[in-house]
Amino acid sequence: MTGAVHSSTSKRRAAGMPSEAEIEEFFASVERGRVGVRHFNDKYNYDFVRDEPMEEGRYEWVALMADGKSIST
């Protein structure tokens, strides 16, 4: 099981996704009253409250279908 967790973690890092610690930090900040949410919005140029990408930032967000394929726009 450890190999599967390590593989998943490696794939997430390679894809530029936040680490498990960053995800936990985000949810902890939300539970404390949204302190720190702006930090994550700015860092990932994504509005987590509205659940939509922001216009400017270092990441390009692409909508995916349930099967993982990109939704063409």
BELBELRA-V535109 format. One line per field, one symbol per residue. phi: phi as a letter, one per 30 degrees, with the letter a starting at -180 (. if undefined). burial: b if it has 16 or more other C-alpha atoms within 10 Angstrom, else e. A space follows every 50 residues. Layout:
phi = ???
burial = ???
This chain:
phi = .ddddddddddddddidddeddddddddddddjidjddededdchbdddd hadcdcldcccbdcdediddddc
burial = eeeeeeeebeeeeeeeeeeeeeeeebeeeeeeeeeebeebbeebbbbeee eebbeeeeeeeeeeeeeeeeeee
